[in-house]
Amino acid sequence: MKLKDIGRRCVLRSLIVLSVLCGGLWLGGCDDAIYDYEGDCSVTYRVKFSYDLNMRWADEFAVQVKFVRLYAFDSSGKLVWSGTESGDALSRPGYAMELPLPTGCYDLVAWCGGEGSFDIPSGDRVHTLSDLIALMNRTADSEGAYSDKDLSPLFHGMVSRVELPDVYGATVDVATVPLMKNTNRIHVELRHKDGHSLDPASFVFSITDSNGKMSYDNSLMSDETVSYRPWQDVRPDEEDKSRFYVSMTTGRLMADAKTRLWVKDAATGKVVIDLLLIEYLVMAKEQYTQPMSNQEYLNREDEYYLTFTIEGGDDPDPDPDPDPDPDPDPDPDYDWYFKAGIFINSWHVMIQHTELH
């Protein structure tokens, strides 16, 4: 080895010793050191993401998440950095976002997805944690606020007190942010008990809840009641005209919420179904062997299929009546046929009481 090389290595090692003795202060700076063999001593911090809080118990981040927003806050709750990424990079194996911050301790918050459906502030609108609010976009009419859109999937994640270590020349994965999906698709099917044809235009559907505003920790904030309405044309069964279904997408579902499902007769305004929805959705968790609370089930499940049987209405092919009713009802009512119960995600739930209002 040349004497010049030996001298360089000795100078470098002396600088390292000096930095340790000075409590970690490198007076000359890492990039100022002149050496041939040690390489770059700068450190790269990376953050990974996962989405396995689902009913498949598998990490589906690469499949489901298309847009990432990450925010870093210091110990006083002040925003010190934010970044975004989207596109093909998120679907690559081992994807991680670089965190260009100095050593220290940070709280990381991620809002992922939700494009076009949620107002999530960019970094220049966020100064502290309390500024980081996700607000669902909604429309208003004479009946109040409503959403008739298939909301873009929204995910949230948070990791507190993430330590960025003071290390020498390395790439360090400092945290994995676990994500929770906040949006839910709910499909409602109506069937006629006696096989009579059903006209989808004869019914009005909605789900009501106050769950369109979320804080930085994903807790629901005070919000107006939003009516979630079908977001697509009603889909009748092509072979069986006695059944059809509609789809609605809601915000985050909470176990203690008073979320209601409404089905009304469009002609009469009569309420055909008024259901405390959460009470019945969580019953479907019994079909799974994994133990979980009601809230965990609602956090994991993001798609629900409900089937109701109704009776009443017109018979499309009535038998001739020699003694017709002199005062026929022009708008015959429909009713929920309680004895048939409800099917929720193929799980048959029998109704034990009729006091559902």
Solvent accessible surface area in square Angstrom, and as a share of the most:
residue,aa,sasa,rsa
1,M,154,0.69
2,K,145,0.61
3,L,153,0.76
4,K,127,0.54
5,D,17,0.09
6,I,70,0.36
7,G,33,0.32
8,R,73,0.27
9,R,56,0.20
10,C,75,0.45
11,V,91,0.53
12,L,4,0.02
13,R,126,0.46
14,S,70,0.45
15,L,47,0.23
16,I,60,0.30
17,V,85,0.49
18,L,72,0.36
19,S,11,0.07
20,V,105,0.60
21,L,140,0.70
22,C,56,0.34
23,G,73,0.70
24,G,47,0.45
25,L,106,0.53
26,W,58,0.20
27,L,121,0.60
28,G,31,0.29
29,G,27,0.26
30,C,35,0.21
31,D,119,0.62
32,D,102,0.53
33,A,15,0.12
34,I,129,0.66
35,Y,44,0.17
36,D,82,0.42
37,Y,131,0.50
38,E,49,0.22
39,G,40,0.38
40,D,99,0.51
41,C,11,0.06
42,S,60,0.39
43,V,41,0.23
44,T,47,0.27
45,Y,7,0.03
46,R,67,0.24
47,V,0,0.00
48,K,62,0.26
49,F,13,0.06
50,S,19,0.12
51,Y,0,0.00
52,D,69,0.36
53,L,40,0.20
54,N,0,0.00
55,M,21,0.09
56,R,113,0.41
57,W,91,0.32
58,A,47,0.37
59,D,87,0.45
60,E,30,0.13
61,F,11,0.05
62,A,42,0.32
63,V,108,0.62
64,Q,43,0.19
65,V,1,0.01
66,K,124,0.52
67,F,48,0.20
68,V,0,0.00
69,R,30,0.11
70,L,0,0.00
71,Y,4,0.02
72,A,0,0.00
73,F,0,0.00
74,D,36,0.19
75,S,104,0.67
76,S,95,0.61
77,G,13,0.12
78,K,123,0.52
79,L,28,0.14
80,V,64,0.37
81,W,50,0.17
82,S,40,0.26
83,G,17,0.16
84,T,92,0.53
85,E,61,0.27
86,S,56,0.36
87,G,48,0.46
88,D,112,0.58
89,A,18,0.14
90,L,2,0.01
91,S,62,0.40
92,R,146,0.53
93,P,136,0.86
94,G,54,0.52
95,Y,29,0.11
96,A,18,0.14
97,M,11,0.05
98,E,108,0.48
99,L,3,0.01
100,P,92,0.58
101,L,22,0.11
102,P,96,0.60
103,T,63,0.37
104,G,24,0.23
105,C,33,0.20
106,Y,18,0.07
107,D,28,0.15
108,L,0,0.00
109,V,0,0.00
110,A,0,0.00
111,W,0,0.00
112,C,0,0.00
113,G,4,0.04
114,G,0,0.00
115,E,76,0.34
116,G,74,0.71
117,S,14,0.09
118,F,12,0.05
119,D,56,0.29
120,I,17,0.09
121,P,8,0.05
122,S,59,0.38
123,G,23,0.22
124,D,115,0.60
125,R,129,0.47
126,V,3,0.02
127,H,124,0.55
128,T,58,0.33
129,L,28,0.14
130,S,79,0.51
131,D,53,0.27
132,L,0,0.00
133,I,44,0.23
134,A,0,0.00
135,L,65,0.32
136,M,0,0.00
137,N,72,0.37
138,R,62,0.23
139,T,70,0.41
140,A,79,0.61
141,D,64,0.33
142,S,120,0.77
143,E,149,0.67
144,G,31,0.30
145,A,10,0.08
146,Y,34,0.13
147,S,5,0.03
148,D,54,0.28
149,K,130,0.55
150,D,50,0.26
151,L,7,0.03
152,S,26,0.17
153,P,60,0.38
154,L,0,0.00
155,F,1,0.00
156,H,12,0.05
157,G,2,0.02
158,M,55,0.24
159,V,36,0.20
160,S,66,0.43
161,R,178,0.65
162,V,6,0.04
163,E,104,0.47
164,L,1,0.00
165,P,43,0.27
166,D,113,0.58
167,V,61,0.35
168,Y,105,0.40
169,G,33,0.31
170,A,42,0.32
171,T,87,0.51
172,V,35,0.20
173,D,69,0.36
174,V,28,0.16
175,A,17,0.13
176,T,70,0.41
177,V,0,0.00
178,P,75,0.47
179,L,4,0.02
180,M,38,0.17
181,K,29,0.12
182,N,0,0.00
183,T,6,0.03
184,N,5,0.03
185,R,97,0.35
186,I,0,0.00
187,H,13,0.06
188,V,0,0.00
189,E,25,0.11
190,L,0,0.00
191,R,88,0.32
192,H,11,0.05
193,K,86,0.37
194,D,85,0.44
195,G,49,0.47
196,H,39,0.17
197,S,56,0.36
198,L,14,0.07
199,D,78,0.41
200,P,33,0.21
201,A,81,0.63
202,S,28,0.18
203,F,12,0.05
204,V,80,0.46
205,F,9,0.04
206,S,18,0.12
207,I,0,0.00
208,T,30,0.18
209,D,14,0.07
210,S,44,0.28
211,N,0,0.00
212,G,0,0.00
213,K,57,0.24
214,M,0,0.00
215,S,16,0.10
216,Y,61,0.23
217,D,67,0.35
218,N,5,0.03
219,S,50,0.32
220,L,52,0.26
221,M,64,0.29
222,S,108,0.70
223,D,35,0.18
224,E,89,0.40
225,T,80,0.46
226,V,0,0.00
227,S,21,0.14
228,Y,1,0.00
229,R,57,0.21
230,P,37,0.23
231,W,57,0.20
232,Q,54,0.24
233,D,125,0.65
234,V,48,0.28
235,R,85,0.31
236,P,59,0.37
237,D,49,0.25
238,E,133,0.60
239,E,168,0.75
240,D,54,0.28
241,K,110,0.47
242,S,12,0.08
243,R,69,0.25
244,F,3,0.01
245,Y,74,0.28
246,V,0,0.00
247,S,0,0.00
248,M,0,0.00
249,T,4,0.02
250,T,1,0.00
251,G,1,0.01
252,R,26,0.09
253,L,3,0.02
254,M,41,0.18
255,A,42,0.32
256,D,120,0.62
257,A,27,0.21
258,K,151,0.64
259,T,1,0.01
260,R,49,0.18
261,L,0,0.00
262,W,60,0.21
263,V,0,0.00
264,K,75,0.32
265,D,4,0.02
266,A,50,0.39
267,A,72,0.56
268,T,59,0.34
269,G,47,0.45
270,K,71,0.30
271,V,51,0.29
272,V,12,0.07
273,I,1,0.00
274,D,8,0.04
275,L,0,0.00
276,L,45,0.22
277,L,0,0.00
278,I,7,0.04
279,E,75,0.34
280,Y,5,0.02
281,L,0,0.00
282,V,18,0.11
283,M,69,0.31
284,A,0,0.00
285,K,38,0.16
286,E,109,0.49
287,Q,63,0.28
288,Y,64,0.24
289,T,130,0.76
290,Q,75,0.33
291,P,131,0.83
292,M,24,0.11
293,S,67,0.43
294,N,63,0.32
295,Q,42,0.18
296,E,54,0.24
297,Y,0,0.00
298,L,5,0.03
299,N,20,0.10
300,R,26,0.09
301,E,12,0.05
302,D,19,0.10
303,E,50,0.23
304,Y,0,0.00
305,Y,115,0.44
306,L,2,0.01
307,T,15,0.09
308,F,1,0.00
309,T,25,0.14
310,I,0,0.00
311,E,56,0.25
312,G,32,0.31
313,G,19,0.18
314,D,96,0.50
315,D,63,0.33
316,P,71,0.45
317,D,118,0.61
318,P,91,0.57
319,D,124,0.64
320,P,130,0.82
321,D,87,0.45
322,P,121,0.76
323,D,116,0.60
324,P,92,0.58
325,D,88,0.46
326,P,135,0.85
327,D,117,0.61
328,P,87,0.55
329,D,88,0.45
330,P,119,0.75
331,D,62,0.32
332,P,33,0.21
333,D,59,0.30
334,Y,24,0.09
335,D,60,0.31
336,W,11,0.04
337,Y,54,0.21
338,F,71,0.29
339,K,158,0.67
340,A,28,0.22
341,G,2,0.02
342,I,0,0.00
343,F,79,0.33
344,I,0,0.00
345,N,25,0.13
346,S,105,0.68
347,W,90,0.32
348,H,87,0.39
349,V,9,0.05
350,M,90,0.40
351,I,25,0.13
352,Q,154,0.69
353,H,80,0.36
354,T,81,0.47
355,E,145,0.65
356,L,8,0.04
357,H,157,0.70
